[in-house]
Amino acid sequence: MYETAARMAAPKDSRIEFANSLRGFAALGVALGHFGGMFWTKPEVISYFTGTPILPTQNPLPWFSNIVLWPINVAVVGVAAFFLISGLVIPISIGRSSTVRFLAARVMRLFPTYMVCFTIVLAAIGAGSWYFGTSWPPISNSDIAIHFLPGLRALFGSRDIDGVVWTLEVELCFYLMCALAAPLFRRQSVLVFAIPVALAVAASIPNIRPDFVVSVSPYLVFMFIGVCFYYLHTGAISGVSAIAVFSVTIASTAVASFGVLQVSYMTEVAVSYLVGLAIFTLAYRFPNFVPKGRAVNFMANISYPFYLVHAIPGYVLMLIIVGGGGVSRTFAVAAAICFGAVIAAAVHYLVELPTRRMSSDIQRNTPPIAATKLS
């Protein structure tokens, strides 16, 4: 039996609403982990990224730091949710257009917004250096130029300037892998899951190339758990096959993690990734219980620019507020989140929405792709 890829890619409902709502909560989780945790517990990291003086470690820590850092790190939970959401929805985009148009649409959707947000990050670093009278961080012009194009930065091993670009580069690797496997996705073939197995094997072999892909293989394999949910949602797997596919993919994630990540780091983030997976699973199983509403939709809509732009400008603002003394630390966190949301909203309406429409036009103007599916 033959079906068009567009029809095959469509889930049982036209839009997986819970994933959209979850995106907003994931962005907030990342911000809370950064502002409520890292800012207070790792001042040397904040100084490294902002070029500002090192804030003395707070003792005792703000009450909310223990909530967002122990026993899980809500920032890591948020990143895990983002990865799973991408794994769930990207196969839908692949089914709607040709491989070339899919990649072109992804570039149009992601890169202009990233470039604007990175420019804002540079402005925040400059503002912090000016306010505190410190020198510009040791960032070369070539580091800055390469950073405007995520992916190139990873290939050249250039410095991470904004602290979030690595996750975007993981996403780009995932898009490329999905594009290469597009015929399998359009047939909804379970052979797609040979990719995470191959990544896990590669992660277990010393000194294998390319270095960057192997180094982020645990996250790439983890994203394929989201693909498992997509296959389950469309009915491509069920029953025993679903159990087998999920088991193989989760096991591959563990193998890749042991092969690449340091044990100390793995134990630190593993619980948070498992919690992220548990939250995603519950949201998938009980979508009606996922909060909705205007505020949730707003955060979901601005989640991408908010994720990109919240950290460095927020850190600089918090340093200025806390440095003044006599101000509630809770207020500093709330101010940083609101500041990031305002900037992200402006970027969303002025940059992201127009380029997203262009991205949609690229995919919409593609004629249906014939693809075979055995049934």
N, C-alpha and C positions, 0 to 999 in steps of 0.2 A: 504494500500500500504506500502511496506517495502523498506527502503533505508539504505545504510550504513551510519554510523555516519560521516565518512570522507567526503562523498558527501554532507551530510546535513550541515556540518560545513563550507563548502567552500562558501564564499560570491560570489556575482555576478562577482567580479574579484578576481584573486588569491591572491592579496595583496592589502590591503587598504593603498595606498601610502600616502594619506594626513596625516594619523596617524603617519607614520614614520617621515615625515618632521616636523610635529607638536611637536614631541618628542624633537627634537633639539632646537626648539624655547622655549619650556617649560624649558629645562635645562638652557638656557641662561637667561630666565626670573627670575628663582630662584637665579642665581648668581648675576644678577643686583640688585635684591631686597636685597640680603645679603650685597654685597659690596658697593652698592650705597645708601643703606638705613640703615639697622641695624648697620653696622659698625660705622656710624657716630652718630646715634640717641640713640643707646643703648650700650654704651661702657662697662657698667657693665656686660652685657650678654657676650660680647666678652671676657672680662677678666675671667669670670666664666669658659668658655669653653677652653681658651688657657692658663690660669694661668699666663698671662702677666699683666703688670700694666694697670690701667684704663686710657684710653685716655680721656683727657678733652673733653667734648661735644663741637663740632664745632659750632660756632656762628658768622656769619650766616652759615647755612648748605650749603654744596656744591650744586650748582644749580641743579644737576641731582637727588638729594635726593627727592625733591618735585615731580619730574616726576615719580619716581619708587615707591613712598609711598602714594601719594595723587592724586586723591581721591581713588585710588585702590593701593594695594600692589602687585607688579608684581611677587614677590616670591610666594605669595599665589595663584595667577593666574596660575603660572607654576605648582604648586603642584596639583591644581584642574585639569589641563589638563592631567597630568600624571595619575591621578585616573580614569578619563574618558577614556583615551586610554586603560588602563588595562581592564576596563569593556567591551570595544569593542572587544579586541583581545583575551582575555583569553578563552572565549567560543569556539573560533576556535581551540585552543590547546587542549581543553578537548575533542572535537570531533575527534581528530586525534589519540588518544591512550586510553589505559585503565586508570582507575583512579589512580592506583598505579604508573604506568609509567608516567603519567602526573605530579604527585607530585615529583617523583624522578627526572624528567627532570627539574622541577622548582628549586629544591634544587641545582642541578648541575649547572644550569644557573646563579643562584644568589649568593650562599654562597661563593664559592672560590673567586670571584671578590670582594665581600664585605670584606672578611677576609684580602685580600691584601690591599684594600683601608683603612681599619681600622688600619692596621699596619702602613701605611703611615701617617695617622692622629696622631697616638701616637708619631711617629718620629717628626712630626711638633710641637706637644706640648712640647716634650723634647728640640727641637731646640729653641723654643721661651723662655723656662725657662732658658736655657743656655745663650742665647744672652742677655736677660734682667736681668740675675742674680736673678731670682725669684725661689721660691721653686716649686716642682712638685705639681699640683693641688691636692686637697683632694680626690684622686681616689684610692681605694683599689685594690689589686691584684685580688680579687674575682670579683670586678666590671669589670675589664679589661677582665678577662677570660670569664665571662658570656656574655660580649658585643660581643665577636667574633661569637656568635650564636644568631642572632636576633630572638625574640620569647621567648627564655629563659629569656632574660633581662626583657621583659615585665612581664613574669610570676612571676619573683622574685622581681619585683619592683626596680631593680638596677638603678643606676644613668645613665642618658643619657650623653654619653661622646662626641659624634660627632655632635649632634644636628639634624641629619637627619635620624637616625635609626628608629624613631617612624613611619615614612611613610612606610618604608620597612616592619615593623611589621603589619601595616594596610594591606599592600598588601598580606602578608602571611595569615592573617585571611581571606581575600577575597578568596585566592586560596583554603583554606580548605573548606570554605563554598561552593564554586563552585564544588569542588571534591565530597562533600557529596551529592550535588544535580546533579551530573553528568548524571544520567538517565533522569532527566527532561530536561537538556540542550541538550542531544542527541535527544530527541523527539521534541525539541524546544517548550516545553510546557510553557504556560503562568503561570503555577503554580510556576515557578521559582520566580516570583515576590511576592510570599507570604513571601519570606525571608526578603526583606526590610521592609515589613509591620510588621513582627514579631519583627525585630530589633527595629523598632520605638516604638512598644508597650513595649518592654523590657526596652527601654530607659526612658519610662514614669513611670516605677514602681520603687520606691525607694529601694535601698539596694539589688538589684537583682544581681546574680552571672552568669557568671564570670565577675569580675570587669573590666578587661582590654577590653574585647570584647564590653561591654556596653559603656565604656568610649569613644571608637573610633567608635561607631555605626553611628554617623552622616556621617563620612567619608566612612564607608562601604556601607551605604545606597546610598550615592552620587555616588559611583562606579557603582551601579546598573542602574544608568541613562545611563552609557556607554553600559550596557547590553541591554537596551532599543534600543539604536542605532544599536546594532548588530542584534537584532530581526527585526528591521525595514529594515536593509540592506539585510537580507536574505529573506525577504518577509513573515516571520512568523507572523508579525502583520502589519496591514495597516488600513487606514481609522479610523473608530470609535474605533476599538480595540487599535490602536496605541495611539490615544488621551487618552484613558482610562488608558493604561499602563503607559504612561509618566506622566499623572496627578497623579496617585496613588504613583508612585515612588518619584516624586518631593515633593508631600505632605508628604510622609514618611520621607524624608530628613529633612523637616522643623520640623516635630514632634520630631524626634530624636535629632535635634539640640536644640530645646527648653528644652528637657528633660535632656540633659547632659551638654551643654555648658553654661557658664556664659553669661548673656545678653550683658555685655560690650564687651566681646570677640566676641560674635556672630555678633554684629553690626559692629565690626572691620573687620571681615573676610567675612561676608555674601555677600557684594557687590563684593568683589574680586572673590568669587566662582561663583557668577552669571555672572560676566564678563568672567571667564574661560569657563563656560557653553555656553555663547553666542558665543565666539570665536570658540569653538569646533563645535557648531551647524553650523556656517557659513562655517567652513572648510569642514564639512561633506556634506553640501548642494552644495558648490561651490569648489570642490577639485582642479579644474584646476587653481584656483586663489592662492592656497597655494604655496609660493615660493619654487622652487627646485634648484638644482645645486650642484656642488661639495662641496662648503662650507656648505650648508645645510645638505647634506648627511653625511659629516664628523661629524658635531655636533650631528646628529641623531645617528650615529654609536657609538660615545663615550659618549652618554648622560647618560647611567647608571653609569659608573665609574666617569664621571665628576660630576654628582649629589652627589655621595658619598664622593668624595675627594676634592671638590673645597673649602669648607667652612673653615675648621681649617687651612690648609696650606695657604690659601689665606689671612685669617685674620692676621696670623703671618707675612707674607710677607708685608702686608699693614702697620702693626704696625712698622716694621723695616724701611720702606720707609718714612712714615709720621713722625716717630720719628727723622729722620735725618734732617728734615726741608728743606725748599726751593724747595720742589718737588711738582709738580702739583698733586692735589688730583685726578684729572681725570686720570693722568698717573698711580697712585697707583691702581685705580680700573681696568684699562686696563691690568696692569701687573699681578694682581691677577687672572683675567680671563684667560689670556694667560698661566700663570703658571699652573693653574688647567687643562687647555686643554692639555698641554704637558704631565703632569702626567697621565691624563686620557687616552690619546692616547697610552702611553706606557703600561698601564694596559690593555687596550682594545686588543692590538695586542699580548701581551705576556701571558695574563691570560684569558680574557673574550672570545676571539675568540676560543681558543682551548677547553675551557669548554663548550662553546655554541655548538660546533660541537658534543661534547659528549652528550649534552642534546638533540640535534636533532637526533642523532643515537638512543638514548633510545626510542624516540617517533616513529621514522621511522621503527624500527624493530618490532613494534607491529602489529599483524595481524588486518585487518579491524574488527570493532566492529559492530555486528548486532544490530540495534535499530529500533524500530517501530515508525512510524509517521502517524497519521491519516491525510488523505487528501480527 
